[in-house]
Amino acid sequence: MSLPPATPQLLHYRALTSPRLGPWQGVKAIARSSLLLLSRRKLFWVLYAFSILIFLFYFFGQYLMVFLENRVSEAMVRTGGGLFNRTIRPEFVTKLLRDAMHMDGSADTFGDFMWTEGYIAMVILAFAGSIIIGNDFQHNSLPFYLSKPISRRHYLFGKALAVAVVVNFMTTIPAISLFVEYGFIDTWDYYIDSFRLLLGILAYGAALTVTLSLLLLVTATWLRRTVPLVMVWTAVFILSRTVHRWLVDQLMLSPRWRLVDIWNNMYLFGQWCFGTDHDLLRPRSQPQPAYWEATVVMVAVCVFCVLYLRRRVRAVEVVS
């Protein structure tokens, strides 16, 4: 009696029943892997802790302002001693804090906050540039990405998305939290009266995200290593500030020389989005170029970065 033929085992392979995902899912995967690499570095969390401290300073500073204005209206704050013994009313203290720290939910509050947080973001990005994208060029990992069913633009979008997450978690999202907080401790009408401030936060955050992402990708693909990247990054954002101050404030040249400082250009764009009068920019003793001139320089820098990245990535050979 013959036995029935044995059914061949297919090595436990199973049919693909789930739909195939598009190349844009690869963008999220690239961004996720870049953020995971960055999160494994202790220096990143140390620098991010400084960012949290700045946020907490503004967060509780706004509560302090409201406390001094509404809860201690009859109290007297005593300072000095002897012949200099005197009394200062809380209104004077709150006015001093408003003029010095701008803890009043105004355009200066969010402008100063995002300006300060942006410096910490620059330090983190200088450290993270070689991790996020520089290592791909240094260790020839880019052909591995491009051998997958994604194009070069998907790769760049993935890396830019990782940088955007870092920038927004340090600037835009905390600034929105401060905006929501001040509405709670003030009045609900604050949200309606200051709706332009919310739009300004989003626009300023978008400008920081796009500009810093493109500049970081360009410097990381050009230099690849951490130390040269930090040196060039410092020259772009710190040395340029020293140069334009020397040219304008010391040599009394045209204020348009401040356009060489890309960080100052982003600040001017942010104040434009907040609706700040150009004549009220601080400090008033230092003239600034027009808002539209700073915006044009920012756009020109971003276009140059895009063209460079397109040429740099296309030069990589891909083995399919």
VEXDREN-2710 file (C-alpha; in Angstrom, 1 decimal):
% VEXDREN-2710
k/r/px/py/pz
1/MET/0.0/0.0/0.0
2/SER/1.6/3.2/-1.2
3/LEU/1.7/6.2/1.2
4/PRO/0.4/9.6/0.0
5/PRO/3.1/12.0/-1.0
6/ALA/4.3/14.3/1.8
7/THR/3.4/17.9/1.6
8/PRO/6.6/19.9/1.2
9/GLN/7.3/22.4/4.0
10/LEU/7.9/26.0/2.7
11/LEU/10.5/26.8/5.3
12/HIS/7.9/28.6/7.4
13/TYR/7.6/31.5/4.9
14/ARG/4.3/33.3/5.0
15/ALA/2.6/35.3/2.3
16/LEU/2.7/39.1/2.4
17/THR/-0.9/40.1/3.2
18/SER/-0.4/43.6/4.6
19/PRO/-0.3/46.5/2.1
20/ARG/3.0/47.8/1.0
21/LEU/3.9/51.1/2.6
22/GLY/5.0/54.0/0.5
23/PRO/8.5/55.6/0.5
24/TRP/7.3/58.3/2.9
25/GLN/7.1/55.7/5.6
26/GLY/10.9/55.4/5.1
27/VAL/11.1/59.1/6.0
28/LYS/9.7/58.5/9.4
29/ALA/11.9/55.4/9.9
30/ILE/15.0/57.5/9.0
31/ALA/14.0/60.2/11.4
32/ARG/13.2/57.7/14.2
33/SER/16.6/56.0/13.9
34/SER/18.4/59.3/13.9
35/LEU/16.6/60.4/17.1
36/LEU/17.4/57.1/18.7
37/LEU/21.1/57.5/18.0
38/LEU/21.0/61.0/19.4
39/SER/19.1/60.0/22.6
40/ARG/21.8/57.4/23.5
41/ARG/24.3/60.2/24.1
42/LYS/24.5/61.5/27.6
43/LEU/25.7/64.9/26.4
44/PHE/22.4/65.4/24.6
45/TRP/20.4/65.0/27.8
46/VAL/22.7/67.3/29.7
47/LEU/22.2/70.1/27.2
48/TYR/18.5/69.4/27.0
49/ALA/18.3/69.8/30.8
50/PHE/19.6/73.4/30.4
51/SER/16.7/73.9/28.0
52/ILE/14.2/72.6/30.5
53/LEU/15.7/74.9/33.2
54/ILE/15.1/78.0/30.9
55/PHE/11.5/76.9/30.3
56/LEU/10.9/76.5/34.0
57/PHE/12.4/79.9/34.7
58/TYR/9.8/81.5/32.3
59/PHE/7.0/79.2/33.4
60/PHE/7.3/80.1/37.1
61/GLY/8.4/83.6/36.3
62/GLN/5.0/84.4/34.9
63/TYR/3.3/83.1/38.1
64/LEU/5.6/85.3/40.1
65/MET/4.6/88.3/38.1
66/VAL/0.9/87.6/38.7
67/PHE/1.5/86.9/42.4
68/LEU/3.3/90.2/42.9
69/GLU/0.6/92.2/41.0
70/ASN/-2.6/90.6/42.4
71/ARG/-1.7/89.0/45.8
72/VAL/0.7/91.6/47.4
73/SER/-0.9/94.8/46.3
74/GLU/-0.9/96.1/49.9
75/ALA/2.5/94.7/51.0
76/MET/5.6/96.7/51.3
77/VAL/9.0/95.4/50.2
78/ARG/11.8/96.8/52.4
79/THR/15.3/97.1/51.2
80/GLY/18.5/98.6/52.4
81/GLY/19.4/99.8/55.9
82/GLY/20.6/102.7/57.9
83/LEU/20.4/106.0/56.0
84/PHE/19.3/104.1/52.9
85/ASN/16.3/102.5/54.5
86/ARG/13.3/103.0/52.3
87/THR/10.2/101.2/51.1
88/ILE/9.3/100.1/47.6
89/ARG/5.8/99.3/46.5
90/PRO/5.1/96.0/44.7
91/GLU/4.0/98.0/41.6
92/PHE/7.6/99.2/41.3
93/VAL/9.0/95.7/41.6
94/THR/6.6/94.3/39.0
95/LYS/7.4/97.1/36.6
96/LEU/11.1/96.5/37.1
97/LEU/10.6/92.8/36.4
98/ARG/8.5/93.6/33.3
99/ASP/11.1/96.0/31.9
100/ALA/14.0/93.6/32.7
101/MET/12.6/90.1/32.1
102/HIS/9.4/90.7/30.1
103/MET/7.4/88.1/32.1
104/ASP/4.0/89.5/30.9
105/GLY/2.9/87.3/28.0
106/SER/3.8/89.9/25.4
107/ALA/5.7/89.6/22.2
108/ASP/8.9/90.3/24.1
109/THR/8.3/87.4/26.4
110/PHE/8.0/84.8/23.6
111/GLY/10.7/86.5/21.5
112/ASP/13.2/86.5/24.3
113/PHE/12.3/82.9/25.2
114/MET/12.7/81.5/21.7
115/TRP/15.9/83.6/21.3
116/THR/17.4/82.1/24.4
117/GLU/16.3/78.5/23.7
118/GLY/17.6/78.8/20.2
119/TYR/21.2/79.2/21.5
120/ILE/20.9/75.9/23.4
121/ALA/19.4/74.3/20.3
122/MET/22.4/75.5/18.3
123/VAL/24.8/73.8/20.7
124/ILE/22.8/70.6/20.6
125/LEU/22.7/70.6/16.8
126/ALA/26.4/71.3/16.5
127/PHE/27.0/68.2/18.6
128/ALA/24.3/66.2/16.9
129/GLY/25.2/67.0/13.3
130/SER/27.8/64.3/12.9
131/ILE/25.6/61.8/14.6
132/ILE/22.5/62.4/12.5
133/ILE/24.0/62.8/9.1
134/GLY/27.8/63.1/9.2
135/ASN/28.4/59.5/10.0
136/ASP/26.4/58.4/7.0
137/PHE/28.9/60.1/4.7
138/GLN/31.9/59.2/6.8
139/HIS/31.2/55.5/7.0
140/ASN/29.5/55.3/3.5
141/SER/26.1/54.4/4.9
142/LEU/24.3/56.6/2.5
143/PRO/24.3/54.0/-0.3
144/PHE/22.5/51.6/2.0
145/TYR/19.6/54.0/2.5
146/LEU/19.4/54.9/-1.2
147/SER/19.5/51.2/-2.2
148/LYS/16.1/50.9/-0.6
149/PRO/12.9/52.0/-2.5
150/ILE/13.3/55.6/-1.4
151/SER/14.8/58.5/-3.3
152/ARG/17.4/61.1/-2.2
153/ARG/14.7/63.6/-1.3
154/HIS/13.2/61.1/1.1
155/TYR/16.5/60.6/2.8
156/LEU/17.0/64.4/3.2
157/PHE/13.4/64.8/4.5
158/GLY/14.0/62.1/7.1
159/LYS/17.1/63.7/8.4
160/ALA/15.5/67.2/8.4
161/LEU/12.5/65.8/10.2
162/ALA/14.8/64.5/13.0
163/VAL/16.4/68.0/13.3
164/ALA/13.0/69.6/13.2
165/VAL/11.8/67.4/16.2
166/VAL/14.8/68.6/18.3
167/VAL/14.3/72.2/17.4
168/ASN/10.6/72.3/18.0
169/PHE/10.8/70.4/21.3
170/MET/13.1/73.2/22.5
171/THR/11.5/76.3/21.0
172/THR/8.0/76.1/19.5
173/ILE/6.3/73.6/21.8
174/PRO/7.5/75.2/25.1
175/ALA/6.6/78.7/23.7
176/ILE/3.0/77.4/23.0
177/SER/2.9/76.0/26.5
178/LEU/3.8/79.4/27.9
179/PHE/1.1/81.0/25.8
180/VAL/-1.5/78.6/27.1
181/GLU/-0.3/79.0/30.7
182/TYR/-0.5/82.8/30.6
183/GLY/-4.1/82.6/29.3
184/PHE/-5.0/80.5/32.4
185/ILE/-3.4/82.8/34.9
186/ASP/-4.6/86.0/33.2
187/THR/-8.1/85.9/31.5
188/TRP/-9.6/83.9/28.7
189/ASP/-9.7/87.1/26.6
190/TYR/-6.0/86.8/26.4
191/TYR/-6.3/84.0/23.8
192/ILE/-8.4/86.2/21.6
193/ASP/-6.6/89.5/22.0
194/SER/-3.2/87.8/21.6
195/PHE/-4.0/85.3/18.8
196/ARG/-1.4/87.0/16.6
197/LEU/1.2/86.1/19.1
198/LEU/0.3/82.4/18.7
199/LEU/0.7/82.8/14.9
200/GLY/4.0/84.5/15.4
201/ILE/5.2/81.7/17.6
202/LEU/4.3/79.2/14.9
203/ALA/5.9/81.3/12.1
204/TYR/9.1/82.0/14.2
205/GLY/9.4/78.3/15.1
206/ALA/8.9/77.3/11.4
207/ALA/11.7/79.7/10.4
208/LEU/14.0/78.3/13.0
209/THR/13.2/74.8/12.0
210/VAL/13.7/75.2/8.3
211/THR/16.8/77.4/8.5
212/LEU/18.6/75.4/11.2
213/SER/17.8/72.1/9.6
214/LEU/19.1/73.1/6.2
215/LEU/22.3/74.7/7.7
216/LEU/23.0/71.7/9.8
217/LEU/22.5/69.2/6.9
218/VAL/24.9/71.3/4.8
219/THR/27.6/71.6/7.4
220/ALA/27.3/67.9/8.4
221/THR/27.6/66.7/4.8
222/TRP/30.5/69.0/4.2
223/LEU/32.6/68.4/7.3
224/ARG/31.2/65.0/8.6
225/ARG/33.3/65.1/11.8
226/THR/32.1/66.6/15.1
227/VAL/35.1/69.0/15.9
228/PRO/35.3/70.7/12.5
229/LEU/31.5/71.0/12.5
230/VAL/31.4/72.6/15.9
231/MET/34.1/75.1/14.8
232/VAL/32.3/76.1/11.6
233/TRP/28.9/76.2/13.4
234/THR/30.4/78.5/16.0
235/ALA/31.9/80.8/13.3
236/VAL/28.5/81.0/11.5
237/PHE/26.5/82.0/14.6
238/ILE/28.9/83.6/17.0
239/LEU/31.8/85.0/15.0
240/SER/29.3/86.6/12.5
241/ARG/27.7/88.4/15.4
242/THR/31.0/89.8/16.6
243/VAL/31.8/90.9/13.0
244/HIS/28.5/92.8/12.4
245/ARG/28.7/94.5/15.8
246/TRP/32.3/95.7/15.0
247/LEU/31.3/97.0/11.6
248/VAL/28.1/98.7/12.6
249/ASP/28.6/99.8/16.2
250/GLN/32.3/100.5/16.1
251/LEU/33.0/101.6/12.5
252/MET/29.5/103.2/12.1
253/LEU/28.8/101.5/8.8
254/SER/25.4/100.8/7.4
255/PRO/23.0/98.7/9.5
256/ARG/22.7/96.4/6.5
257/TRP/26.0/94.8/7.6
258/ARG/24.0/93.1/10.3
259/LEU/22.5/90.9/7.6
260/VAL/25.7/88.8/7.7
261/ASP/24.4/87.4/11.0
262/ILE/21.9/84.7/10.2
263/TRP/20.8/84.4/13.8
264/ASN/20.0/88.1/13.9
265/ASN/18.0/87.8/10.7
266/MET/15.9/85.0/12.3
267/TYR/15.3/87.3/15.3
268/LEU/14.1/90.1/13.0
269/PHE/11.8/87.8/11.2
270/GLY/10.4/86.6/14.5
271/GLN/9.7/90.1/15.7
272/TRP/8.1/90.9/12.4
273/CYS/5.8/87.9/12.9
274/PHE/5.0/89.1/16.4
275/GLY/4.0/92.5/15.0
276/THR/6.7/94.4/16.9
277/ASP/7.2/98.0/15.6
278/HIS/10.6/98.2/14.0
279/ASP/11.4/101.4/15.9
280/LEU/10.8/99.6/19.2
281/LEU/13.4/96.9/18.7
282/ARG/15.8/96.4/21.6
283/PRO/18.3/97.9/22.1
284/ARG/17.1/101.1/20.5
285/SER/20.6/102.5/20.3
286/GLN/21.6/99.8/17.8
287/PRO/19.9/100.3/14.4
288/GLN/18.6/97.2/12.6
289/PRO/18.0/96.5/8.9
290/ALA/14.5/96.3/7.6
291/TYR/12.4/93.2/8.3
292/TRP/12.0/92.4/4.6
293/GLU/15.8/92.5/4.1
294/ALA/16.4/90.0/6.8
295/THR/13.7/87.7/5.4
296/VAL/15.2/87.9/1.9
297/VAL/18.6/86.9/3.2
298/MET/17.1/84.0/5.1
299/VAL/15.3/82.7/2.0
300/ALA/18.5/83.1/-0.1
301/VAL/20.5/81.0/2.5
302/CYS/17.8/78.3/2.5
303/VAL/17.8/78.1/-1.3
304/PHE/21.6/77.8/-1.4
305/CYS/21.4/75.0/1.1
306/VAL/18.8/73.1/-0.9
307/LEU/20.9/73.4/-4.1
308/TYR/24.1/72.3/-2.3
309/LEU/22.3/69.3/-0.7
310/ARG/20.8/68.3/-4.0
311/ARG/24.2/68.3/-5.7
312/ARG/26.0/66.6/-2.7
313/VAL/23.5/63.7/-2.4
314/ARG/23.3/63.1/-6.2
315/ALA/27.1/62.6/-6.2
316/VAL/26.7/59.4/-4.1
317/GLU/26.7/56.2/-6.2
318/VAL/23.9/53.8/-5.4
319/VAL/24.0/50.0/-6.0
320/SER/20.4/48.8/-6.4
END
